[in-house]
Amino acid sequence: MYLIPPMQDDPPPEFVDVVAAHEGELRHEAVRLVGGHPAGQEIYQDVLTDLAGHWRRLRFWGRLTHSDAPGIYLRKRLAKRTSAWREDQVYEVEVRVLRTPQPALVTVGGHTASLAFHKAAVLDGTRRANLRTLADASIAWCHAWRQSEHRRILRLVIGGVLLVGGMVQGMTWLTTTGS
C-alpha cells in the first residue's frame, strides 16, 4: 500500500486526450516562439514531460475547479521554457513568419491503383491521425516516470543516511549518558 502510488507504466487515456487537444496549438506555438529553431520540438517535448510529472495534481485541480488546468499549465510551462531558452542564446534571434505549404492531394485512380486505395476512398478513418499524439504522450510519460523514479531513489538514499546518522547519534548519546 502506497501513500502516493507510483506512476503507471503507460500514459492514462485522459493524458493522451489532453495532449491531443493541445498538440497542434502547443507545437506551433513552441516553434513560433523560438523563431523556427529546431529547439522548438525539444521545448514542446519538455513541456509535455512537465505536464506528465504533475498530471495527478493538475487532473484533480481541473476536476475541482471545472477548468482546463492542464491547458493553463501547458501554456505557463511553454512560456517559462521558451524564456529560459532565449536567455541561453548568445546571439539575437531573427523571427520570420513562414507559411506552411498546403499539402498536395494525391489522386490515385485508374487500373494501376491497388485495391487498398479503392477501399481507402470508401472507408472512414483509414489514417491513424492520433499516432503522433500517442507517441508524444508516451515519450513524455516515460521521461516523467524516470524522473519520478530518480526522485524516489534519492528520497530512499537520503532517508537511509538520516536513519544511519540518527542511529549513530543515538548510540553516541546512550554511551555518554550511560557511563
C-alpha positions, 0 to 999 in steps of 0.5 A: 500500500502506497501513500502516493502510488507510483506512476503507471507504466503507460500514459492514462487515456485522459493524458493522451486526450489532453495532449491531443487537444493541445498538440497542434496549438502547443507545437506551433506555438513552441516553434513560433516562439523560438523563431523556427529553431529546431529547439522548438520540438525539444521545448514542446517535448519538455513541456509535455514531460512537465505536464506528465510529472504533475498530471495527478495534481493538475487532473484533480485541480481541473476536476475541482475547479471545472477548468482546463488546468492542464491547458493553463499549465501547458501554456505557463510551462511553454512560456517559462521554457521558451524564456529560459531558452532565449536567455541561453542564446548568445546571439539575437534571434531573427523571427520570420513568419513562414507559411506552411505549404498546403499539402498536395492531394494525391489522386490515385485512380485508374487500373494501376491503383491497388485495391487498398486505395479503392477501399481507402476512398470508401472507408472512414478513418483509414489514417491513424491521425492520433499516432503522433499524439500517442507517441508524444504522450508516451515519450513524455510519460516515460521521461516523467516516470524516470524522473519520478523514479530518480526522485524516489531513489534519492528520497530512499538514499537520503532517508537511509543516511538520516536513519544511519546518522540518527542511529549513530547519534543515538548510540553516541548519546546512550554511551555518554549518558550511560557511563 
